[in-house]
Amino acid sequence: MSTTTIPHPSKTRPIVVIGAGILGRRIAAVFSSAGYTVHISDPSSSALDSARTYVSTHIHEFTTHTPHPSSSPGQISTFTSIPEAVATAWLVIEAVPEILPLKKTLFADLHAHSPADCILASNSSSYKSRLIGGHLPLSRRVLLLNMHFTMPPSIRTVELMTCGETDERVFPMLSEVLDECGVIPVTARKESTGFIFNRLWAAIKREILLILAEGVSEPKEIDLLWEEMFGRKESLPPCRLMDAVGLDTVADIEENYVRERGLDGRWTVDWVREKFVSVGRVGKKAAEGLGGLYPPDDLTEDVNGKKVVGEAPLLYLLDVGLGANTSDIEKVSTAGRILKFQPGTTGMPPVTIISGQSLPDGIDVSQTTGRIFWTNMGQSTSTHDGSVHSATLDGQDICTLLPAGAVHTPKQLVVDDTTQHVYFCDREGMSVHRVRFDGAGHEVLVRTGALDDATHRGDMTRWCVGIALDRKNRHVYWTQKGPSKGGKGRIFRAGLEVPAGQTADGREDVEMVLEGLPEPIDLEFDEEEGMLYWTDRGEHPWGCSMNRVKVGGEVAVQESREVLARHFNEPIGLKVNRKDKKVYVADLGGSMYCVDLEDGEKKVVWRDEGCYTGVALVSE
């Protein structure tokens, strides 16, 4: 058992970056974004000034990726003296020029002046850390490794690699820190020249140069083929693609190259046949329970050792049509889409199944009828031309429940399979509605204002947006969002039926659940846990968040209110999946997130230039 002392990640002891160049200042921003204290050391005062300016003006680009952003970035301090910079450090990362003698001398200085438990990491992309710090004593070599950043925040991968003697406990600890900082750590299992990705890239470069040298093709054609095969959103990553093709086929194809070129096939053809093909693990076409490079149940471990689900659930997303992916702004009113998407490790992007919608906002799935239901707000939020529709799960057989103009601006929608009703809120219509799956029996359950009263129409505190059902206790919940980021949002509830002798305008069973919220939007109710979830697109730090509160038989338990995740970009739709203990959140910034219900960990499962509103899922 190792007796090495591994430092605990600290927000007070500094992380030190040696080198204030283009990459060094970006590495500093990565750690500062999560609240870590950072020292930057460089012999050039002007380089240090530039680094400080870069971090202060670009830090928002890094905090966007941070799962749990700190209330304020970590302090940045600059030093021209290495001994002063590293005196209390727990982690040092060098980012100096790729000159081996320079790096070896630097690491001797770092060893001499840093605490005994300080981890020393090299950002070198070409030299193994063993070559850089192999002259250090064993007590330091067990805390020595490569930590190769590419170019954050645009490229967020970080590769960790042992020096051959690095204490194994260092890797999961640093992976957790890097994950907290919004980058994506991957650990090489052993020393490897070029780490992981650079080895991949080296093979690609080598074969391209060979194709060009033999006169087989031209650069423009090679790039065209690459973009068509691997540059599309629906393109599969390499290991997924081999599983899709079949590992037996992969081996047969590779064998042709081995024979023709006289290559050594022991670590390619022979290896894949022995380890996979011989036992039936050929990929997608394998018998049930066998799998391929990926396990049969499509569960895999991320770099932190957590299990993540690859193939489930199936999500339905609404793109309202206001994003940059709608090139013609004049056509945004009919640019809305409904998409189907399975997050995880499939590599497949969302697929459009219905297009030409007018600002779609709310969506839900009926498990019993196999249909999706959604709302369209209409040509604009000021026009009284909202509508409600349904279709089969593949986007066929589109039916209209309520035609354009039957409601004003319908928002979130939820289905009740037990009674075959659709419930939805009408924002500018200031009301809560219900209609049967076939469009019959349209009812207004709650009315918060009069359409013919201009004062009411302009009062955003009357606008009804999100909706959820508690079928067990016979309640409907809804949000009244208030002015944009105004801190006047409220959540209400009432019975599923209008009390006898009362009307939607003045029913006496309406209860206020919460008030003083930044700007609550969509709702979701977990009947088993009695937990109400909602998105809020109001001001930071309480807004742009996903929240929950425990609801009792009579009132919400106020002290149980919790911000589960935050720092979204105008979050709207949400859907809880109890099976994997996750909630999926869509935002207007073009992202789909998965939030862990136990620890609030937030991950991006899809991001593009769309503008997402509603989300629904198909459960098993």
Secondary structure, DSSP 8 states (H G I E B T S, - for coil): ----------SSS-EEEE--SHHHHHHHHHHHTTT--EEEE-S-HHHHHHHHHHHHHHHHHHHTT-SS--SS---EEEES-HHHHHTT-SEEEE---S-HHHHHHHHHHHHHHS-TT-EEEE--SSS-HHHHHTTS-HHHHTTEEEEEEEETTTEEEEEEEE-SS--TTHHHHHHHHHHHTT-EEEE-SS--TTTTHHHHHHHHHHHHHHHHHTTS--HHHHHHHHHHHHSSTT---HHHHHHHH-HHHHHHHHHHHHHHHT---TTTHHHHHHHTGGGT--STTS-TTT-SSS-TT-EEE-TTS-EEESS--EEEEEE-S-STT---GGGGGG-EEEEEE--SSS----EEEEEEESSEEEEEEETTTTEEEEEE--SSTTSS-EEEEEEETTS-S-EEEEEEEEES-EEEEEEETTTTEEEEEETTTTEEEEEETTS-S-EEEEE-S-TT-HHHHT-GGG-EEEEEEETTTTEEEEEE--STT-S-EEEEEEESS--TT--TTS-TT-EEEEEEES-EEEEEEETTTTEEEEEE-SSTTTSSEEEEEEB-SSSB-GGG-EEEEE--SSEEEEEEETTTTEEEEEETTSEEEEEETTT--EEEEEE-S--EEEEEEE--
